């Protein structure tokens, strides 16, 4: 593998030396796929796994340290690898689908997870987005992986032995395997899904080995209860040898064996399909063909460099550069492609909605509650062509299932709240993406806004929301206040889309009116949002530090800022800008204390807020991530600059514990990337970005249309985090926001930075970003 090339200068900073990166030729070399992997259920430092894949690829690969079915597939503090797994897992909380694993074994043929597992060390591990290498100590085998979008190449380097094996595990809940020795081939399928059931779901795989088999076996794996010491009962995997080379069972495995020379490499070419074995063969032929392992790795490296290279940074430290590109890498996976190209290069897909094979695009593996905030806005700015495909995939979701998903994994998943598909659809269109059937998506968002659908689609409590103006606390609908606040923003998104489509006011003004429903839950006596009963009375007792209950994975301090589209409305409710800013300040002043009584224990999101010691600011979860930018609405933008930089420096690093909570399909990374650029989409569908503070001395963003956004801050540093002055295309700029349409034309932003805040710039009422209450 090509070594990292660092073009650096050494700068004196105080009494310490800081290495500054001034030129990057291969951004992929700055990516650490292990960022965020030091996680566990009660404390998330990202909840990520090393994803060895191509951007938005259909299949990902990861070393597996957890047992089959464990959402924490790879954890940094684990010591053993049980297999190398094809995965589509968006989150450990969501689980996986379409998985199988491959594991080399020597000495004695063992096929169950515990028996085949091998010790490994990070000292003998190389993780790159396009390449993975690990030494399996117990087997004296080195495993290498090089992926394509729907296929992969493995290279195993074996020791000298007459007992070398490869085990293929198709996982439980219904699987099939067949070994075909005459073709050096294994085929099979897995039906395991964590969020199902799914009709006709199969992940078909084909494996070709470049060495003849001298042993071929299949197994039916079962579980038995065994009594251990002190009478403890444990469930133990038991592999029953199958009499033939083909088996369809609950949990199918296969093993092949051969004699190897010292240092002999055995190569596997592997592909899968959600459509058929024939399509898997086609995917393999099209994406790997006759390429060597090194050629596949080289092509993957080039794709990653090109994709990451759309954002070129310089003038930051090595650590900042690594964190930047590691975060950008995380943003380029979900939702992943579920479509394939048939023999005529026609786009086809398996439908998780109805179980049929149909034409057109399909994506899966993301929750809009997380990603509508910054991940999709980032795609719309920098990679709009892929979001165009995603919008076409949403059209197919709606046509095939009758609803837009709110969490696709890969079908409709009954989890989280809100109707944020409306924002995802609206954001793409109002920011100029075209060439798809937007009228069908309009029908879809209108249906979702006015009906309750299955599996968290539509709006739960809509009958109350549309009549009372809020979802009541006492009607057995959980997280009611959070739903009300999110529905209000989603109605704003629908109204904006309707305006962009030229819909008549008689049809869309109802959504503008409903977008103000957040006001119905604002208690002017305490200046916070709270739950309200059906009769209009406030829920008592009320503790603004209470997590959950009326809110979602947060408390009133977090959700009181959820009217993304109308911060001027919040200023008015609070009694003016001074009170608004004081309320924002309070979030950082109140100690990180909490009431966890609703959950009956400390959930990981609470713990992550507590331990970073930033008051009630809970950056590890999505509802409050935008809050540090809100000082721009209150006429004190320098406070946003300080708070944004503080979060960037304190809460992110390209290390295994490098996040401060769940990374969540690119959303938490997207906050960092946008913030590094110096702005953030507080209200995605408003078409504006609220200004924060740039991180690098220079960044150049190359857009799909060939235009460039050049962001210069030559005197930027850890101390110089405040904006003294800003020019846009050479003209002085006093606004606290940037317009999307202006950026897409190409722009040059020149920031003059200082260690002292400028308490004049951006303080005018006219400098504030968009708010609905200011609509003329």
ZAMARGU-4260 file (C-alpha; in steps of 0.2 Angstrom, whole numbers, plus 5000, padded with zeros to 4 digits):
<rodrens>
0) 5000/5000/5000 | 5006/5018/4996 | 5012/5027/5011 | 5004/5043/5018 | 5012/5058/5010
5) 5012/5073/5022 | 5018/5090/5015 | 5020/5099/5031 | 5028/5114/5039 | 5033/5116/5057
10) 5025/5131/5065 | 5029/5138/5082 | 5014/5141/5092 | 5018/5147/5110 | 5030/5135/5117
15) 5025/5120/5107 | 5027/5115/5089 | 5012/5111/5078 | 5013/5102/5062 | 5003/5110/5049
20) 4997/5102/5033 | 4999/5113/5018 | 4995/5101/5004 | 4986/5085/5002 | 4988/5074/4987
25) 4979/5058/4994 | 4965/5063/5006 | 4961/5045/5009 | 4977/5042/5018 | 4971/5054/5032
30) 4955/5043/5035 | 4955/5032/5051 | 4941/5019/5049 | 4943/5015/5067 | 4937/5032/5073
35) 4922/5029/5084 | 4924/5010/5087 | 4928/5011/5105 | 4910/5010/5110 | 4898/4999/5120
40) 4879/5000/5123 | 4880/5011/5139 | 4893/5023/5131 | 4894/5027/5113 | 4910/5035/5106
45) 4903/5034/5089 | 4895/5016/5088 | 4904/5014/5072 | 4913/4999/5064 | 4928/5000/5051
50) 4918/5001/5035 | 4928/4993/5021 | 4918/4999/5005 | 4916/5012/4992 | 4906/5027/4993
55) 4887/5023/4995 | 4892/5005/4989 | 4878/4991/4990 | 4889/4981/5002 | 4901/4984/5016
60) 4914/4973/5024 | 4920/4973/5042 | 4931/4962/5053 | 4919/4954/5065 | 4923/4954/5084
65) 4906/4952/5091 | 4895/4936/5089 | 4882/4934/5075 | 4868/4946/5078 | 4877/4957/5090
70) 4875/4975/5084 | 4892/4979/5090 | 4900/4970/5076 | 4918/4977/5079 | 4923/4985/5095
75) 4941/4992/5097 | 4944/4984/5114 | 4940/4966/5108 | 4954/4954/5105 | 4947/4941/5094
80) 4940/4941/5076 | 4927/4928/5072 | 4925/4932/5054 | 4925/4945/5040 | 4907/4950/5037
85) 4898/4957/5023 | 4886/4970/5032 | 4873/4983/5029 | 4871/4988/5047 | 4867/5007/5049
90) 4868/5007/5068 | 4870/4994/5082 | 4853/4999/5088 | 4845/4994/5071 | 4855/4978/5068
95) 4860/4971/5052 | 4853/4963/5036 | 4860/4953/5021 | 4875/4947/5030 | 4887/4932/5029
100) 4905/4930/5034 | 4921/4922/5028 | 4935/4916/5040 | 4952/4907/5036 | 4956/4893/5048
105) 4972/4882/5050 | 4977/4867/5061 | 4960/4860/5066 | 4944/4863/5057 | 4933/4872/5068
110) 4917/4881/5061 | 4907/4888/5075 | 4911/4906/5080 | 4920/4903/5097 | 4930/4889/5090
115) 4936/4897/5074 | 4940/4914/5082 | 4958/4920/5082 | 4967/4933/5093 | 4973/4949/5083
120) 4981/4965/5088 | 4979/4983/5081 | 4998/4983/5080 | 4996/4970/5065 | 4980/4978/5058
125) 4979/4990/5043 | 4962/4999/5040 | 4959/5010/5025 | 4942/5013/5017 | 4948/5003/5002
130) 4959/4990/5010 | 4960/4980/5026 | 4973/4969/5033 | 4974/4959/5049 | 4985/4945/5055
135) 4975/4931/5063 | 4988/4924/5076 | 4980/4908/5081 | 4979/4903/5063 | 4995/4911/5057
140) 4985/4919/5042 | 4985/4936/5035 | 4968/4942/5028 | 4967/4956/5016 | 4951/4964/5009
145) 4948/4975/4994 | 4930/4980/4990 | 4920/4986/4975 | 4902/4992/4976 | 4894/4975/4975
150) 4909/4963/4976 | 4925/4961/4985 | 4942/4952/4984 | 4950/4943/4998 | 4968/4937/4999
155) 4973/4925/5012 | 4992/4922/5016 | 4993/4904/5023 | 5007/4895/5032 | 5014/4879/5027
160) 5002/4866/5032 | 4991/4852/5026 | 4976/4859/5036 | 4971/4875/5028 | 4953/4879/5028
165) 4940/4893/5023 | 4924/4894/5033 | 4908/4902/5026 | 4895/4907/5038 | 4877/4911/5031
170) 4870/4916/5048 | 4855/4910/5056 | 4836/4912/5053 | 4836/4903/5037 | 4851/4901/5025
175) 4857/4890/5011 | 4875/4885/5005 | 4881/4874/4991 | 4899/4869/4988 | 4904/4866/4970
180) 4921/4858/4970 | 4922/4856/4951 | 4921/4875/4949 | 4931/4880/4965 | 4914/4889/4969
185) 4903/4891/4984 | 4885/4899/4983 | 4872/4903/4996 | 4860/4915/5003 | 4856/4923/5019
190) 4839/4929/5025 | 4843/4936/5041 | 4836/4953/5045 | 4835/4962/5061 | 4820/4973/5056
195) 4808/4962/5048 | 4800/4951/5042 | 4803/4955/5024 | 4794/4946/5010 | 4806/4936/4998
200) 4821/4943/5006 | 4837/4935/5001 | 4855/4940/5000 | 4863/4929/4987 | 4881/4927/4986
205) 4894/4918/4975 | 4912/4914/4980 | 4926/4909/4968 | 4942/4902/4975 | 4958/4901/4965
210) 4964/4885/4972 | 4956/4868/4970 | 4948/4860/4986 | 4953/4844/4994 | 4940/4845/5007
215) 4922/4851/5005 | 4909/4850/5019 | 4893/4859/5024 | 4885/4860/5041 | 4869/4863/5050
220) 4872/4874/5065 | 4861/4872/5080 | 4861/4879/5098 | 4861/4868/5113 | 4859/4872/5132
225) 4874/4866/5142 | 4876/4866/5161 | 4893/4873/5166 | 4901/4876/5183 | 4890/4880/5197
230) 4875/4875/5187 | 4876/4889/5175 | 4866/4887/5159 | 4873/4892/5143 | 4868/4891/5125
235) 4882/4883/5114 | 4883/4882/5096 | 4884/4864/5089 | 4889/4861/5071 | 4881/4845/5063
240) 4891/4839/5048 | 4879/4838/5033 | 4880/4822/5022 | 4880/4832/5006 | 4888/4848/4998
245) 4872/4857/4999 | 4861/4862/5014 | 4845/4873/5017 | 4843/4875/5036 | 4841/4887/5050
250) 4860/4891/5050 | 4870/4885/5036 | 4889/4884/5035 | 4902/4877/5023 | 4920/4873/5024
255) 4933/4870/5011 | 4951/4864/5014 | 4968/4861/5005 | 4986/4860/5008 | 4996/4876/5007
260) 5015/4881/5006 | 5023/4894/5017 | 5017/4911/5012 | 5005/4904/4999 | 4991/4916/4994
265) 4974/4910/4991 | 4962/4923/4982 | 4943/4924/4984 | 4932/4934/4972 | 4915/4937/4980
270) 4899/4946/4975 | 4881/4946/4981 | 4864/4952/4975 | 4847/4955/4983 | 4840/4949/4966
275) 4847/4932/4961 | 4862/4921/4960 | 4863/4926/4941 | 4864/4944/4946 | 4877/4941/4959
280) 4888/4932/4945 | 4885/4948/4934 | 4890/4960/4948 | 4906/4950/4950 | 4910/4949/4932
285) 4906/4968/4930 | 4915/4975/4945 | 4930/4963/4947 | 4931/4953/4931 | 4949/4948/4929
290) 4957/4961/4940 | 4970/4956/4952 | 4968/4960/4971 | 4980/4975/4969 | 4971/4982/4954
295) 4954/4981/4964 | 4962/4990/4979 | 4970/5003/4968 | 4954/5007/4959 | 4946/5008/4976
300) 4959/5020/4982 | 4957/5031/4967 | 4938/5032/4969 | 4940/5037/4987 | 4953/5050/4983
305) 4942/5058/4970 | 4926/5058/4981 | 4935/5064/4997 | 4945/5076/4986 | 4929/5086/4982
310) 4934/5095/4998 | 4952/5100/4999 | 4959/5108/5015 | 4975/5115/5020 | 4982/5125/5035
315) 4976/5114/5048 | 4985/5103/5060 | 4988/5084/5056 | 4975/5079/5069 | 4962/5092/5062
320) 4965/5085/5044 | 4963/5067/5050 | 4947/5071/5059 | 4941/5081/5045 | 4943/5067/5032
325) 4938/5053/5044 | 4922/5062/5047 | 4919/5065/5028 | 4922/5046/5025 | 4908/5042/5038
330) 4896/5053/5028 | 4898/5044/5012 | 4890/5027/5016 | 4872/5029/5021 | 4859/5027/5013
335) 4868/5014/5003 | 4863/5008/4986 | 4851/4993/4985 | 4850/4994/4966 | 4859/4983/4954
340) 4862/4984/4935 | 4855/4969/4925 | 4863/4962/4909 | 4856/4977/4899 | 4863/4989/4911
345) 4845/4993/4917 | 4843/4999/4935 | 4834/4985/4945 | 4831/4982/4963 | 4823/4971/4976
350) 4809/4980/4985 | 4809/4979/5004 | 4792/4986/5003 | 4783/4972/4993 | 4796/4959/4990
355) 4796/4960/4971 | 4810/4963/4959 | 4807/4980/4950 | 4815/4993/4939 | 4822/5009/4946
360) 4833/5015/4960 | 4833/5010/4978 | 4842/5015/4994 | 4842/5009/5012 | 4849/5011/5029
365) 4846/5028/5036 | 4835/5037/5049 | 4828/5054/5044 | 4826/5059/5062 | 4845/5060/5062
370) 4851/5064/5044 | 4838/5077/5038 | 4847/5090/5049 | 4865/5091/5040 | 4869/5075/5030
375) 4856/5077/5017 | 4859/5096/5016 | 4877/5092/5013 | 4873/5080/4999 | 4863/5093/4991
380) 4877/5105/4991 | 4892/5095/4987 | 4885/5078/4980 | 4868/5082/4972 | 4869/5069/4959
385) 4868/5055/4972 | 4854/5063/4981 | 4844/5064/4964 | 4846/5045/4964 | 4840/5044/4982
390) 4825/5055/4978 | 4821/5042/4964 | 4823/5029/4977 | 4810/5037/4988 | 4798/5038/4974
395) 4799/5019/4973 | 4797/5017/4992 | 4781/5026/4990 | 4775/5018/4975 | 4779/5000/4982
400) 4774/5003/5000 | 4762/5017/5000 | 4772/5028/5012 | 4789/5037/5013 | 4800/5029/5026
405) 4806/5038/5041 | 4819/5024/5045 | 4823/5012/5031 | 4832/4996/5037 | 4830/4991/5023
410) 4811/4992/5024 | 4800/5002/5035 | 4806/5002/5053 | 4795/5006/5068 | 4807/5017/5077
415) 4810/5036/5081 | 4798/5050/5078 | 4794/5064/5066 | 4789/5065/5048 | 4806/5071/5043
420) 4805/5063/5025 | 4796/5079/5021 | 4812/5089/5025 | 4822/5077/5015 | 4811/5079/5000
425) 4808/5097/5001 | 4827/5101/5004 | 4832/5093/4988 | 4820/5102/4977 | 4821/5119/4984
430) 4840/5118/4982 | 4838/5115/4964 | 4839/5096/4961 | 4828/5091/4946 | 4825/5077/4934
435) 4814/5066/4944 | 4795/5064/4948 | 4793/5077/4961 | 4774/5077/4959 | 4773/5059/4966
440) 4784/5065/4980 | 4772/5079/4984 | 4758/5067/4985 | 4768/5057/4997 | 4773/5071/5009
445) 4755/5077/5009 | 4749/5059/5013 | 4762/5058/5027 | 4757/5074/5034 | 4739/5070/5036
450) 4739/5052/5040 | 4746/5039/5053 | 4755/5025/5043 | 4762/5008/5048 | 4780/5007/5056
455) 4782/5025/5061 | 4777/5032/5044 | 4766/5047/5043 | 4762/5055/5059 | 4756/5047/5075
460) 4744/5058/5084 | 4740/5068/5068 | 4721/5069/5072 | 4726/5079/5088 | 4739/5089/5080
465) 4728/5095/5065 | 4714/5100/5077 | 4721/5105/5093 | 4738/5111/5086 | 4748/5099/5097
470) 4749/5081/5102 | 4743/5079/5119 | 4752/5071/5134 | 4737/5062/5141 | 4731/5052/5125
475) 4744/5038/5127 | 4755/5044/5113 | 4773/5044/5119 | 4786/5058/5115 | 4771/5070/5111
480) 4779/5087/5114 | 4794/5081/5103 | 4782/5075/5089 | 4773/5092/5090 | 4789/5102/5088
485) 4795/5091/5074 | 4779/5091/5064 | 4779/5110/5065 | 4796/5110/5056 | 4790/5097/5044
490) 4775/5107/5040 | 4786/5122/5036 | 4796/5110/5024 | 4780/5105/5015 | 4775/5123/5013
495) 4792/5128/5006 | 4790/5114/4994 | 4773/5118/4989 | 4779/5136/4986 | 4793/5130/4975
500) 4781/5119/4965 | 4769/5134/4962 | 4755/5126/4972 | 4740/5138/4976 | 4739/5146/4993
505) 4723/5138/4996 | 4731/5121/4996 | 4748/5125/5005 | 4744/5139/5018 | 4737/5126/5030
510) 4755/5120/5032 | 4762/5137/5035 | 4749/5139/5048 | 4753/5123/5056 | 4771/5126/5056
515) 4768/5138/5070 | 4760/5125/5081 | 4777/5124/5091 | 4770/5139/5100 | 4756/5129/5108
520) 4769/5120/5119 | 4779/5135/5125 | 4776/5140/5143 | 4780/5159/5144 | 4781/5158/5163
525) 4797/5147/5162 | 4802/5151/5144 | 4803/5132/5139 | 4793/5119/5129 | 4783/5107/5139
530) 4770/5094/5138 | 4751/5099/5137 | 4736/5089/5141 | 4721/5087/5129 | 4711/5099/5139
535) 4724/5113/5137 | 4732/5111/5155 | 4750/5109/5157 | 4757/5093/5163 | 4763/5094/5181
540) 4775/5091/5189 | 4787/5098/5176 | 4806/5096/5177 | 4815/5103/5162 | 4830/5091/5166
545) 4819/5076/5164 | 4824/5066/5149 | 4811/5056/5138 | 4793/5056/5143 | 4786/5071/5132
550) 4803/5072/5123 | 4814/5060/5113 | 4831/5056/5119 | 4832/5073/5127 | 4824/5085/5139
555) 4815/5102/5138 | 4831/5111/5137 | 4836/5102/5121 | 4819/5102/5112 | 4815/5120/5116
560) 4825/5125/5101 | 4817/5114/5089 | 4808/5127/5079 | 4822/5127/5066 | 4812/5138/5054
565) 4807/5152/5066 | 4820/5157/5079 | 4813/5175/5078 | 4797/5167/5084 | 4806/5160/5099
570) 4814/5177/5102 | 4797/5185/5102 | 4790/5172/5114 | 4805/5174/5126 | 4803/5193/5126
575) 4817/5199/5115 | 4835/5195/5110 | 4843/5198/5127 | 4832/5185/5135 | 4834/5173/5120
580) 4853/5174/5122 | 4852/5173/5141 | 4842/5157/5138 | 4855/5150/5126 | 4869/5154/5139
585) 4860/5145/5152 | 4862/5128/5143 | 4880/5129/5146 | 4879/5136/5164 | 4867/5123/5171
590) 4877/5108/5177 | 4875/5092/5167 | 4863/5085/5180 | 4848/5075/5174 | 4832/5066/5179
595) 4832/5048/5171 | 4816/5042/5180 | 4806/5040/5164 | 4819/5027/5158 | 4822/5020/5175
600) 4841/5021/5172 | 4854/5031/5163 | 4853/5029/5145 | 4869/5031/5135 | 4864/5048/5128
605) 4862/5055/5146 | 4879/5048/5151 | 4887/5056/5135 | 4881/5073/5140 | 4886/5071/5158
610) 4904/5066/5155 | 4909/5080/5143 | 4905/5094/5156 | 4897/5106/5144 | 4882/5109/5154
615) 4865/5104/5147 | 4873/5104/5129 | 4871/5086/5123 | 4880/5086/5106 | 4880/5067/5106
620) 4862/5067/5101 | 4854/5076/5087 | 4840/5088/5094 | 4852/5101/5100 | 4867/5100/5088
625) 4861/5116/5079 | 4859/5126/5095 | 4877/5133/5096 | 4873/5142/5080 | 4858/5151/5087
630) 4867/5166/5094 | 4867/5173/5076 | 4849/5175/5078 | 4851/5185/5094 | 4863/5197/5087
635) 4879/5190/5096 | 4887/5179/5083 | 4904/5179/5092 | 4896/5167/5105 | 4892/5155/5091
640) 4910/5156/5085 | 4917/5152/5102 | 4904/5138/5106 | 4906/5130/5089 | 4925/5129/5090
645) 4924/5123/5107 | 4913/5108/5102 | 4925/5104/5087 | 4940/5104/5097 | 4933/5095/5112
650) 4921/5082/5105 | 4929/5076/5089 | 4946/5067/5085 | 4951/5054/5073 | 4953/5041/5087
655) 4943/5025/5092 | 4934/5036/5105 | 4933/5051/5093 | 4914/5055/5094 | 4904/5060/5109
660) 4889/5049/5105 | 4881/5040/5091 | 4889/5045/5074 | 4871/5040/5066 | 4874/5038/5048
665) 4884/5053/5044 | 4874/5066/5054 | 4886/5069/5068 | 4900/5069/5056 | 4891/5081/5044
670) 4890/5094/5059 | 4909/5093/5060 | 4912/5095/5041 | 4899/5109/5039 | 4907/5118/5054
675) 4924/5116/5047 | 4918/5125/5032 | 4912/5139/5043 | 4893/5137/5042 | 4879/5125/5045
680) 4861/5122/5039 | 4851/5126/5055 | 4835/5126/5045 | 4838/5115/5030 | 4823/5120/5019
685) 4826/5138/5021 | 4840/5138/5009 | 4853/5146/5020 | 4868/5142/5030 | 4871/5150/5047
690) 4889/5156/5049 | 4900/5149/5063 | 4919/5149/5061 | 4930/5141/5049 | 4943/5128/5055
695) 4956/5128/5041 | 4966/5142/5034 | 4960/5137/5017 | 4946/5125/5010 | 4941/5123/4992
700) 4925/5114/4989 | 4922/5108/4971 | 4904/5107/4966 | 4895/5095/4954 | 4893/5109/4942
705) 4912/5113/4942 | 4910/5129/4952 | 4921/5131/4967 | 4918/5138/4985 | 4934/5144/4991
710) 4935/5148/5010 | 4950/5158/5015 | 4955/5161/5033 | 4974/5164/5032 | 4977/5170/5050
715) 4966/5156/5057 | 4972/5147/5073 | 4966/5139/5089 | 4967/5156/5097 | 4960/5166/5082
720) 4943/5158/5082 | 4933/5175/5080 | 4928/5183/5064 | 4934/5201/5063 | 4928/5203/5045
725) 4921/5193/5030 | 4920/5197/5012 | 4911/5187/4999 | 4917/5188/4981 | 4927/5203/4987
730) 4913/5213/4995 | 4911/5216/5013 | 4898/5205/5021 | 4889/5209/5037 | 4876/5195/5037
735) 4876/5180/5048 | 4871/5168/5034 | 4875/5162/5017 | 4862/5158/5003 | 4863/5141/4995
740) 4860/5149/4978 | 4874/5160/4980 | 4886/5146/4985 | 4881/5135/4970 | 4886/5149/4958
745) 4904/5148/4965 | 4910/5160/4979 | 4926/5166/4987 | 4924/5169/5006 | 4938/5178/5014
750) 4938/5178/5033 | 4949/5189/5044 | 4951/5180/5061 | 4956/5186/5078 | 4958/5181/5096
755) 4946/5194/5101 | 4927/5194/5096 | 4920/5208/5085 | 4905/5214/5094 | 4899/5225/5080
760) 4899/5214/5065 | 4883/5204/5062 | 4873/5213/5076 | 4860/5221/5066 | 4842/5214/5065
765) 4845/5213/5046 | 4860/5202/5048 | 4850/5188/5056 | 4846/5172/5046 | 4829/5167/5040
770) 4814/5165/5052 | 4796/5162/5047 | 4790/5176/5058 | 4800/5188/5047 | 4791/5183/5031
775) 4784/5198/5023
</rodrens>
